[in-house]
Structures are given as structure tokens and as C-alpha cells.
Amino acid sequence: VDRRADVARRIIDRIGTAPHRVLVVVDNAEHLVEGMADLAPILLACPNLTMLVTSRTVLRLSMEQVVHLDPLPVRTGASPANAPSPAAQLFIERARAVHPGFHLTDTSLAAVEEICARLDGLPLAIELAAARSRFFTPPVLRARIDASSQTLGDGPRDAPARHRSLRELIAWSCALLDEPAQVLFRRLSAFADGASIPTLSAVTAAVDGPDHPRVAAIEETVADLVDHSLIRVEAAHDGEPRVQMLRTIQDAAHEMQDASGERDAVDSAVTRHFQELVTSIAPASRAIGSASGEEITRLLHGDRLNLIAAVSRLVQQGAMSEAVAMVSGLADYWLETGHLREGRGWIERILPYAAEAAPEEILPLYRVITILAFDLFDYDGAERYALEALEIERRGGNATMIAFRELMVGTIRFWKGDHGEGLAMQAAGIAALEAMGESFRAALGKASHGECLLAVGDLDAAEPLLEESHAAIAAENPSLAGIYASALGTVAQRRGDIARAGSLFARSLDYHLRPPIRLQRNLIDRFLRIGSLAAACGDPEAHARMAGSAASVQDRLILGEIARQQD
């Protein structure tokens, strides 16, 4: 202790009396965290001293000002511009250092950008990958990295051992953690897309027991992992903190979890947690457009990928009845958020296993998959599902639902091109529903019937149906009426009532803008419709804003489709 105090006094005597400002740089201070506390009296005694310290962990000194360094920006999308992203620039620079003949083409640049995105823009990972350019072209290297992250090894011999391999760096960082943090770090690899603090607590309690000290210490342990730069905490759409882990780091955590021997126990706990989350939701509370339905959508949306992973595990385990129940609970979510292909794919996958289920369990799946296929413009598929559901209804003898299903078949046949039969089936279904006193279902039918009449240009027949149905739906479910307001807005626009058309389009736009997400192509349509009204009113600036908003959503749709294909 005396020697450390003596060193501090000598530093103060030397720097504190200097006539100029002094900058001291300390690199990789994470392994000297305890000793860094000796800096406090030196900094207090030397106002002319500034210290720049790099560290993978926060020092937790009172005078410390933390600046987190984010990964290098990466580019995503279909066709990278000629100018590489900052992450790609680092790759190219390091690749040319080890392979002077490294040649960049549009194809190789696209592969480099994908490599950098796969490596989360982490500089060390990018440098290790670029070192392999001596042997592999970027497209081949991209495939090898996807197949095995062990590709990222054999760094420079003169670099510290922990910087020669990404795995060694992460393992070295984990060695600095206490036992609860190491355990939580490994277990986080079981989540497909991060987790909330309550979810981490629930899974920890399921694995270790509700009274285990790790459960009460979750928030402190998360903070410790953040301080060591191994995870990040982001605010979710509801403002709640959500723990996220970069994919490259998650790969390493996954290997550590396998070595720990508790992979199966943790995976089972995570699966059960999300299974119970979905199956505990009462079917009546999922109604699309209802306040409870919107709340459930927000609840599920933050864990969408975790929920899909849980269903996948159940299917892999052969637990098909549990998988059917979980998919049934997610069906309206997929419909509400516009995840059309994802929802249809999963429902199609589990429908054969639901064949023996009671009608009240299987028919909601048929309802959703029919609409999903319809919204994907697969009218043949939608008709097939609708007819299968109609047959089940006929066997059950529910006259109300038979009429409603027949009405749905009529709507599908109209859009397939058989206008006469489609309109006739719609009219018959509406009449039957009204005769049974099913006014709300009849209103939904009239809304579809009016939209079809509007599509064939029969404005006079469509208008009263749309007016009546919109009023009835709004009285029962004001939010849901936003879906149908657009058709009535089109009527008002064609009648020359621009003010009312604008109000109705805005109401529909409001519905599709509500968080977390709606069917995006409908959002594009509403922006364009409002823009056309602005142009008609001589407001080019508003028209340009709406067109720009529509283009922005279109870009997101394209990028989302690219990401879906890559996954």
C-alpha cells in the first residue's frame, strides 16, 4: 500500500506541476479494474490531467464519463451502392493488407457487406474474417462464416492471445464475470431475439427455483453484463427494457451453454414460458380491432421470434398438440400484424395434426388461414380453405356460421373473377344472417359486398351498403371500423366530397399506423389516397409528403422481403 501511495505522490508531483495539459491513454483496462481506483486521487490533485481509458467494462469511478462505442455501421439491402459502408471499408483495407491483389466487384462488395452485417459490424470479427481473404473470395467466405464461426481465428501472431480469435476474446471477457453473470450470459443464448427482464426472471426461477439468489439478482446481473459490453439493453415499443445480444456473441454463448450441460433444461424452460404466455390468453380477448386485441398484439410482438422458436422446438420434440394450441393462439397476431406468409406457413404445417381437434379449436385456424391466403392474393388457396371450413360447419349444423362461411366463399369467388356468382352468394349470406338476427356479422358481410360493388363501378348500389355497414361496425368496434373506412372514403372522393374523403382516409390511416405494426401495403395505399386528395386540392407539398411516406414503407417492405428470403 505504501508503494502505491508513493507512486501516486510521484505522479502528482510530476504532472500536477506541469505548465500544460496532459493526456494519458490507458488501453484494455478491463483486467485492471480494481487498480484503476487509484486514479481518483491523482485526477483530483491534477486538474490539468485527462485520462482516456479503453475498457470492455465500465470502471465505475465517480469521475468517469462513459462513452459507449457502437459497432461499425453496416449496410443492408438488395443492391449496395458503390460506396462501401464503414464496416466494409475496414474489411477491404485489411483484406488488401494480407492479399494485395484483392479485387472488388459489385458481387464481391455485396458479399463483403453481408459478411460485415453477419458479424454485427464488430471490428475484431471483421479483421479476422478479412485475414481469410488470402484463401477465399468474399462469397465463399460468407458461406463459410454462416456455416461455422470457427472461421474467425488465426489472428496476427504479434497480437495478444485474446485478439487472435473472436472466441478467445469473448471467453476472456466472460472470465472477468462472477458466477451469476456467467450463467445468465450462457442462458441468454437460448432466446432467439433477446428477452425482457421479467422473462429472464421467470426462466431463471423455472430452472433454479423461485427462491434461488440468481432470481432476485437478475437486474444487477444484467447491469454487470452491460458494463462488460457483452449485451445491450434497449427500450422496447412499450418502453420496457429489453436485453439483446449480438449474433456473433450469441454464437459463443451458445457453445458455452452446450459445454455447461444445462442446454436442455434452459431450452425447455424458455419454451414453456412462451407456450404459457400464448395459451393463457383467452380467445375472446384476441378479437382484431378490440382494445384487448391490440394490447395482446403489443405483448406478443416484442417476442415474435422467441414465440416462433418455441413453436419450432415443440414441433421438433413431436409435441404436436402443444404446437397446435400455440399456433392457434398466434393466428390472430399474424393476421393483425400482416405477417402473412409466416402465419400461413405455420398454420398449414400444423393443420394436419389438428384434424381430430374439436370444431371450436380448428375452425378459428381455418378462418385466419383463409384470410391470410386471400390477402396474399392466392384466391384458389383461400377458396380451398373456406370450403373445407364450410364442410366442417355443415357437419356441425351451426346455421349462423354456415351462412357466414358461404358469404366468405362468395367474396373469394368475386375476386377470382366470377362476379355474378360471388355477388349472389354474398347477398344470400347477408340475408340469412339478418334473418337470424346476426346484425354484426351481416354488417361485415355488407362491407365486403359494398367493396365488391365499388370494384365493378356500381357506386349507387355500393354507397348505402358501405354507409350502413360502417356505422354498424363503428358502433360495435370503433377501431375495427378503420379497416372499412377507406372504401367509404373512395365513395366520397368519387362523389366530389373531398373533405369527407380526407376524414375517412385519415381514419383508416390512423388504424394502420397504430403500433406495433399493421399490414404495410394497406398503409401505402392510405398514404397514396390522402396524397391524391392533396394534389386535387392544390397542395403539392402535402402530396409530396404522402408520396414520400408511401415510398418509405415500400422500401421497408422490400428490405423485409429480402431479409425473409435470406433467413
C-alpha angles and dihedrals in degrees: 000000000000091000092051091050090048091052090050091051092050091050091049091049091049101042101027092061095045113119093223140051116275128211119197119189120204115186127201095005095164092100091052098049096127093048092049088073087077088070093072098077090042093054091046092052095044112054089173092060125096122180124202108199126184116201140154088224133050112255094214095219119153092234093047121119108196120213113183115212112218122210117270114279114262131197125235128185143080104288118025114215119246091259108080120226118254090260091051091047089059091049092050092047093051093042092055090048091062097030113030090187092060104139124199122214131168089262095048092045090054089051091048091052090050091049091052092048091049089052091050092239091287107160097215092048090048092049092050091049093047090053087066090063087093088074109020137048114233095258091051091044091051090055092047092051090050089051098045134002087204083087086081099079142093098068123176114313091227093055121095111272092250090058095054094074133025089223091054091050093051092043090050090051091049091051088064091060128091119243099268091051092048090051094048091046091056094044093052087070088072091070118085093208112012126272144243121253093252090051092051089050092049094049092046090052091049093052102036103024128264094270097050114123090235090068095058091042097053097110093047091047092050089051089052092053090048090051089053092052093240097117137015131219119221132181112251123218089272092051094250116133115256125196115227132183127200112246094241091054092043090056089057092045089051091056091048090050091052090052091049093064095229099095095111094046094050094043090051092050092049092048092049091049094056093038090056091044091060101036093048091065112099112236092230091059093058095070110142113249094016121121090242091048092053091048091051091048090055090046093053099037097071090056099039095125092043090053092050090049090052092052089048092053091050091051092047089051091050092242091141099158089056090046091051091051092049095048089048089054092050098045097091090044091059091048094047095048098041097244087145103159094040093051095044092048094054095043091050089049096054101033093090089057091050094055092103093045121113115269092249088059101044101036095067087056090052090049093054098041090050091055092043091054090045092052089050087055091244094136094166090055092044091051092049092053092044092052092048089052091046090054091053090049092050091052089052094047097224100156094192094054093041089058092046093048091049088052089053091051089052091052091050093048091051092056090044086063103262094116098167098052092039095054091044093052091048092051092048092049093049092049092050093049093049091049089055092048093248094143098163095050088044089053091053088050092049090051091055091043091051092049090053092049089049089052091057091047099252095138095164093056095040098050101066092043092051093045093050096043094046092052092047094047092046091052091053100034116006093188094051090053087071089073091059099038093086095066090051088048089055089054091051091048092052090048089054095247095134095168094056092042089054092049093050094045089049090051090052092045090052090056093051093046094057115115142294099019143307135194099304100208089060088054090054090050093052093049090051093047092052089045091054090053090050090052091049089052092051096252104132093169093058090044090053092048092052092046090050092050091050091049091050092054090046090054090051090051092052093048091046091052090049091051091048091052092048092050 
